[in-house]
Amino acid sequence: MDEEYDCVILGTGLKECIISGILSVEGKKVLHMDRNKYYGGECASLNLTQLFQKFYPDQKPSESLGLSRDFNVDLVPKFLMATGLSVKFLLKTGVTRYLEFQAVQGSYVFKDKKVHPVPTTATEAMSSSLMGFFEKRRCADFLGWVSNYDQANPKTHDGFDAKAKSMAECYKKFSLDENTQSFIGHAIALNLNEDYLQRPAIETLEKINLYKDSLMQYSGKSPYIYPKYGLGELPQAFARLSAVYGGTYMLDKKFDGFAFDDSGKVVGVKSEGEVAKCKFVVCDPSYYTEKTKVVGKVIRMICILNHPIPHTNNEHSLQIILPQRELKRKNDIFVIALSSTHSVVPKGKYVAIVSTNAETDKYEEELQPGLALLGQIEQKFLSVCDLHIPTDDGTHNQIFISASYDGISHFQTDDLDVLSLYKRITGKEMDLTPKAEEDQQ
């Protein structure tokens, strides 16, 4: 370990592993360390024994749950948008050759105390009970306008500048009622709360088009994809990429602090009496909490079931969004469900994970609207995590800290954090051009 590196990366969460892989491909000499014995950090996928060790260390799993090795359960449940930034990172680096993805079968929204499929075709939209007849027409006009909107071409604006005006003003332009606004803003644009209404409309228009493009990618019923064997496969794949390009990995490696020069700039990472010298460090918030602040908490309940979620057409994988308006909350609640089809539980079992941003200290009670949709639950694991964000950009001391994973059920906000990290480290935007096929051999 007593060598000199361009970069030391601490933690093998997805963000850190993406940065590690990309920097290695770009010729940087990288040392990647994790205090845990497994890859993934906060977003690891654990088997049943590891789940009990983490949440119930004094208990052993019931034999009725199945074999431990058949479980690959995510601590941070998220799907990938089929044409989103996560996929662009995979294509840029060629990491797709280490992974196998499958489409997620269903996308649902909770309204009027019932679960409804999110319409995916014009025919489905017109027959859906989510909106009245005239509102469907207005919504169709709005979505058609969004699809054609080009910020660089004023002829497509119809007198509305989406960069200068808010999303609330955009809805008003099309006379969309609050129910439709909730459906579009949360079930399609996937906003977590109502803050987006006062932000520039262009942000939500881009999210709507991302949903549409992702939906069309596989002509399915949802815009999401998910890797076989769980999200823990993603950091491992990027770690493998880094290793191919000369990166060094050390799991179960103790972290004893940073070494700084007289100007306060990091010059190394300490571990068990050794110092790995480096020019800069990238880490998750747990390695440098002094330079982060807590801005909230995320609640997640992992539930093992022996049946599919009721009223979802027995689908083997799906998401249900419970918009905050329906629950009189500030933040949406998300339900993600997966089965043996994605090789994350034994045959006949399902895993459902309910998550949201905490608004009180009654954590399980906050999740109850989502838990109530699941039917009988065999086993539950409750996780409450602080949401950390860095308090500076890292350019002074050259320690670049990622943000915690939020309660949203897809990776778009986390992907933006990866782009931010890369720009802070290198001073330039990341080139997302896909890796040429011949370069992947």
TAQUIHU-V388384 format. One record per residue. N is the residue number from 1. RES is the residue in three letters. PSI is psi in degrees with one decimal (999 if undefined). Layout:
# TAQUIHU-V388384
n & res & psi
N & RES & PSI
N & RES & PSI
This chain:
# TAQUIHU-V388384
n & res & psi
1 & MET & -24.9
2 & ASP & 64.3
3 & GLU & 176.8
4 & GLU & 131.4
5 & TYR & 158.5
6 & ASP & -39.4
7 & CYS & 139.6
8 & VAL & 129.5
9 & ILE & 130.5
10 & LEU & 120.9
11 & GLY & 136.4
12 & THR & 35.8
13 & GLY & 168.0
14 & LEU & -44.7
15 & LYS & -45.2
16 & GLU & -37.2
17 & CYS & -34.6
18 & ILE & -48.8
19 & ILE & -42.2
20 & SER & -46.6
21 & GLY & -45.3
22 & ILE & -43.9
23 & LEU & -37.4
24 & SER & -43.7
25 & VAL & -34.5
26 & GLU & 6.6
27 & GLY & 4.0
28 & LYS & 145.0
29 & LYS & 114.2
30 & VAL & 133.1
31 & LEU & 125.9
32 & HIS & 118.9
33 & MET & 151.2
34 & ASP & 134.4
35 & ARG & -18.3
36 & ASN & 164.0
37 & LYS & -3.8
38 & TYR & 158.1
39 & TYR & 155.0
40 & GLY & -24.6
41 & GLY & -130.5
42 & GLU & -26.9
43 & CYS & 39.2
44 & ALA & 161.7
45 & SER & 124.5
46 & LEU & 148.3
47 & ASN & 178.2
48 & LEU & -41.9
49 & THR & -43.8
50 & GLN & -36.0
51 & LEU & -46.6
52 & PHE & -37.4
53 & GLN & -34.5
54 & LYS & -43.2
55 & PHE & -31.4
56 & TYR & 69.9
57 & PRO & -20.1
58 & ASP & 4.4
59 & GLN & 156.8
60 & LYS & 147.6
61 & PRO & 144.5
62 & SER & 140.9
63 & GLU & -24.6
64 & SER & -17.6
65 & LEU & -21.8
66 & GLY & -175.1
67 & LEU & 137.2
68 & SER & -41.7
69 & ARG & -14.8
70 & ASP & -1.9
71 & PHE & 135.0
72 & ASN & 80.3
73 & VAL & 127.6
74 & ASP & 134.9
75 & LEU & -29.7
76 & VAL & 97.8
77 & PRO & 118.3
78 & LYS & 147.7
79 & PHE & 164.5
80 & LEU & 133.9
81 & MET & 133.8
82 & ALA & -24.7
83 & THR & 22.8
84 & GLY & -176.2
85 & LEU & -35.6
86 & SER & -44.4
87 & VAL & -36.0
88 & LYS & -35.9
89 & PHE & -42.0
90 & LEU & -44.0
91 & LEU & -35.6
92 & LYS & -38.9
93 & THR & -12.6
94 & GLY & 14.5
95 & VAL & -17.0
96 & THR & -25.2
97 & ARG & -13.5
98 & TYR & -1.8
99 & LEU & 156.3
100 & GLU & 121.4
101 & PHE & 153.1
102 & GLN & 150.3
103 & ALA & 147.4
104 & VAL & 135.8
105 & GLN & -41.4
106 & GLY & 153.4
107 & SER & 123.5
108 & TYR & 160.0
109 & VAL & 143.9
110 & PHE & 124.1
111 & LYS & 136.1
112 & ASP & 43.1
113 & LYS & 19.4
114 & LYS & 158.7
115 & VAL & 126.8
116 & HIS & 139.6
117 & PRO & 139.7
118 & VAL & 121.2
119 & PRO & 139.9
120 & THR & -6.0
121 & THR & 164.3
122 & ALA & -37.7
123 & THR & -45.1
124 & GLU & -40.6
125 & ALA & -42.0
126 & MET & -24.5
127 & SER & -6.7
128 & SER & 147.6
129 & SER & 6.6
130 & LEU & -25.5
131 & MET & 155.2
132 & GLY & 169.3
133 & PHE & -51.7
134 & PHE & -33.6
135 & GLU & -33.7
136 & LYS & -40.2
137 & ARG & -45.0
138 & ARG & -40.4
139 & CYS & -41.8
140 & ALA & -40.9
141 & ASP & -42.7
142 & PHE & -49.5
143 & LEU & -34.6
144 & GLY & -41.4
145 & TRP & -43.2
146 & VAL & -43.3
147 & SER & -33.7
148 & ASN & -10.4
149 & TYR & 129.4
150 & ASP & 113.1
151 & GLN & -31.8
152 & ALA & -8.5
153 & ASN & 95.3
154 & PRO & -23.3
155 & LYS & -22.0
156 & THR & -2.7
157 & HIS & -23.3
158 & ASP & 41.4
159 & GLY & 8.2
160 & PHE & 117.4
161 & ASP & 104.8
162 & ALA & -16.9
163 & LYS & -31.1
164 & ALA & -22.9
165 & LYS & 158.5
166 & SER & 167.1
167 & MET & -32.7
168 & ALA & -41.3
169 & GLU & -33.0
170 & CYS & -46.1
171 & TYR & -40.3
172 & LYS & -37.4
173 & LYS & -37.0
174 & PHE & 8.3
175 & SER & 41.5
176 & LEU & 133.7
177 & ASP & 174.6
178 & GLU & -35.5
179 & ASN & -44.9
180 & THR & -39.8
181 & GLN & -42.5
182 & SER & -42.8
183 & PHE & -48.9
184 & ILE & -47.4
185 & GLY & -29.2
186 & HIS & -43.3
187 & ALA & -25.9
188 & ILE & -54.7
189 & ALA & -15.6
190 & LEU & 35.8
191 & ASN & 145.7
192 & LEU & -32.7
193 & ASN & -169.0
194 & GLU & 1.9
195 & ASP & -29.9
196 & TYR & -23.5
197 & LEU & -32.1
198 & GLN & 0.9
199 & ARG & 164.8
200 & PRO & 134.4
201 & ALA & -28.7
202 & ILE & -31.6
203 & GLU & -44.9
204 & THR & -35.0
205 & LEU & -41.4
206 & GLU & -37.3
207 & LYS & -39.0
208 & ILE & -44.0
209 & ASN & -33.1
210 & LEU & -43.4
211 & TYR & -46.6
212 & LYS & -48.1
213 & ASP & -38.9
214 & SER & -37.8
215 & LEU & -39.2
216 & MET & -18.8
217 & GLN & -41.3
218 & TYR & 13.0
219 & SER & 42.9
220 & GLY & -162.0
221 & LYS & -0.1
222 & SER & 159.9
223 & PRO & 7.4
224 & TYR & 150.7
225 & ILE & 164.8
226 & TYR & 140.0
227 & PRO & 142.4
228 & LYS & 142.6
229 & TYR & 12.3
230 & GLY & 166.3
231 & LEU & -19.6
232 & GLY & -18.2
233 & GLU & -28.6
234 & LEU & -54.0
235 & PRO & -35.0
236 & GLN & -37.6
237 & ALA & -43.2
238 & PHE & -33.3
239 & ALA & -40.3
240 & ARG & -40.5
241 & LEU & -46.4
242 & SER & -42.6
243 & ALA & -37.8
244 & VAL & -34.2
245 & TYR & 19.5
246 & GLY & 1.7
247 & GLY & 147.1
248 & THR & 130.8
249 & TYR & 138.7
250 & MET & 108.9
251 & LEU & 162.1
252 & ASP & 40.1
253 & LYS & 121.5
254 & LYS & 140.0
255 & PHE & 122.4
256 & ASP & 8.6
257 & GLY & -178.4
258 & PHE & 155.0
259 & ALA & 132.9
260 & PHE & 154.3
261 & ASP & -176.3
262 & ASP & -22.2
263 & SER & -2.4
264 & GLY & 7.5
265 & LYS & 137.2
266 & VAL & 139.0
267 & VAL & -1.6
268 & GLY & 170.1
269 & VAL & 131.8
270 & LYS & 139.5
271 & SER & 117.0
272 & GLU & 47.9
273 & GLY & -0.4
274 & GLU & 161.6
275 & VAL & 122.2
276 & ALA & 109.3
277 & LYS & 144.5
278 & CYS & 166.8
279 & LYS & -29.0
280 & PHE & 165.0
281 & VAL & 142.0
282 & VAL & 133.6
283 & CYS & 161.4
284 & ASP & 166.6
285 & PRO & -26.3
286 & SER & -18.3
287 & TYR & -12.4
288 & TYR & 61.1
289 & THR & -21.5
290 & GLU & -22.4
291 & LYS & 25.2
292 & THR & 165.2
293 & LYS & 150.3
294 & VAL & 125.3
295 & VAL & 10.2
296 & GLY & -172.1
297 & LYS & 149.0
298 & VAL & 130.3
299 & ILE & 133.3
300 & ARG & 134.9
301 & MET & 115.3
302 & ILE & 125.9
303 & CYS & 129.4
304 & ILE & 128.0
305 & LEU & 160.8
306 & ASN & 25.1
307 & HIS & 156.7
308 & PRO & 163.5
309 & ILE & 129.4
310 & PRO & 149.4
311 & HIS & 28.1
312 & THR & 27.7
313 & ASN & 30.4
314 & ASN & 30.7
315 & GLU & 143.8
316 & HIS & -14.7
317 & SER & 139.1
318 & LEU & 168.6
319 & GLN & 141.3
320 & ILE & 127.1
321 & ILE & 127.8
322 & LEU & 97.4
323 & PRO & 144.3
324 & GLN & -31.8
325 & ARG & -36.8
326 & GLU & -24.3
327 & LEU & -1.6
328 & LYS & 45.3
329 & ARG & 177.0
330 & LYS & -28.3
331 & ASN & 146.8
332 & ASP & 158.6
333 & ILE & 138.3
334 & PHE & 139.6
335 & VAL & 124.3
336 & ILE & 133.6
337 & ALA & 138.1
338 & LEU & 165.7
339 & SER & -166.5
340 & SER & -16.7
341 & THR & -35.3
342 & HIS & 10.6
343 & SER & 44.7
344 & VAL & -12.2
345 & VAL & 163.8
346 & PRO & 162.1
347 & LYS & 138.1
348 & GLY & -8.3
349 & LYS & 158.7
350 & TYR & 150.4
351 & VAL & 129.4
352 & ALA & 134.6
353 & ILE & 121.8
354 & VAL & 130.4
355 & SER & 155.0
356 & THR & 168.7
357 & ASN & 131.3
358 & ALA & 140.7
359 & GLU & -14.7
360 & THR & -174.9
361 & ASP & 11.3
362 & LYS & 77.3
363 & TYR & -51.4
364 & GLU & -35.2
365 & GLU & -37.5
366 & GLU & -34.1
367 & LEU & -5.7
368 & GLN & -40.0
369 & PRO & -36.8
370 & GLY & -42.3
371 & LEU & -33.3
372 & ALA & -19.4
373 & LEU & -12.4
374 & LEU & -19.3
375 & GLY & -156.3
376 & GLN & 135.2
377 & ILE & 128.2
378 & GLU & -41.9
379 & GLN & 138.9
380 & LYS & 146.3
381 & PHE & 116.5
382 & LEU & 129.5
383 & SER & 132.7
384 & VAL & 116.8
385 & CYS & 138.1
386 & ASP & 143.3
387 & LEU & 109.1
388 & HIS & 142.0
389 & ILE & 148.0
390 & PRO & 148.4
391 & THR & -8.9
392 & ASP & 172.1
393 & ASP & -3.2
394 & GLY & -3.7
395 & THR & -24.8
396 & HIS & -55.8
397 & ASN & -3.9
398 & GLN & 31.1
399 & ILE & 113.5
400 & PHE & 116.8
401 & ILE & 132.9
402 & SER & 164.6
403 & ALA & 159.2
404 & SER & 163.3
405 & TYR & 126.6
406 & ASP & -177.9
407 & GLY & -0.2
408 & ILE & 148.9
409 & SER & 15.2
410 & HIS & 171.6
411 & PHE & 6.7
412 & GLN & -44.2
413 & THR & -34.9
414 & ASP & -36.1
415 & ASP & -38.8
416 & LEU & -33.9
417 & ASP & -36.5
418 & VAL & -44.1
419 & LEU & -40.3
420 & SER & -44.7
421 & LEU & -46.7
422 & TYR & -41.7
423 & LYS & -39.1
424 & ARG & -35.6
425 & ILE & -47.6
426 & THR & -19.0
427 & GLY & 10.1
428 & LYS & 160.9
429 & GLU & 148.5
430 & MET & 132.2
431 & ASP & 115.4
432 & LEU & 18.7
433 & THR & 128.0
434 & PRO & 146.4
435 & LYS & 133.4
436 & ALA & 143.2
437 & GLU & -37.7
438 & GLU & -23.4
439 & ASP & -11.3
440 & GLN & -4.6
441 & GLN & 999
